[in-house]
């Protein structure tokens, strides 16, 4: 099983933003709320047509160079971008380092059980969202459901983390954004087109123990908190998410850097799923293990190659505790896209 870092186990293919910091009220049984108010109407315009595309960072040690392309999700649905700088780098490179990932080795029956556990859709015991959510949170949910998902009563019985996912996906679509663009896959195809060797960067883990059969109460509380955070993002922060996507597509690094969090941030929907797996597998430091595997692979590639290209997420690149910051600590020279010239 091959797992991309941004979505470690691939259970949910979506990402939220770091601007949603709204904390939920405690859950509990709720009276019937008042009729939902009208959700905020968003004014977010995504770029369309051909754009300059992703920029490259340069990491140098002596005369050996590693160029890094940063990936992002979501991206503008109808934009296309040029690959001129990346293709120039690939034309000189010997190898491409894939996005760092984890490979889990386990019996097929165990994997099936592990994969299904966090994706269970219904609330235990037939509980409804009206019963699980505080009254004000439930009222906000009804308004957003009406705006983005219609009045589907079947959603009442679904786990908060599942309805958070569905709400976020519909909000993205309404703003011409998508998580379906796999930039890493595009880069790998370009590398193969240029005859560049594609090197997997994977932390391998052997899994032998079965996970619990039923989601815990803490998992459900985490889901409620994530639904609240996702609603806050949809209500207030979609324009910033659009601005970030546009900045990536147009190569506007100044704007993009201002919108990437200073500390590594894992979206709550991905974090909730990852939290299930981390708890079941007892590997709370999986991100650090994957990072160590990438650092080792990058160091080795820069020894054997004059030129190498690598793929990382924008969060891994730009956060103050991210990969670039740690490469600088190790004595590598790091140049921004404005300075780097493939």
Secondary structure, 3 states (H helix, E strand, C coil): CEEEHHHCCCCCCCCCCCCCCCCCCCCCCCCCCCCCCCCCCCCCCCCCEEECCCCEEEEEECCEEEEEEEECCCEECCEEECCHHHHHHHHHCCEEECCCEEEEECCHHHHHHHHHHCCCCECHHHCCHHHHCCHHHHHHHHHHHHHHHCCCHHHHHECHHHHHHHHHHHHHHHCCEECCCCHHHHHHHHHHHCCCEEECCEEEEECCCCCCCCCCHHHHHHHHHHHHHHHHHHHHCHHHHHHHHHHHHHCCHHHHHHHCCCCCCCCHHHHHHHHHHHHHHCCCCHHHHHHHHHHHHHHHHHHHCCEEEEEEEHHHHHCCCCHHHHHHHCCCEEECCCCCCC
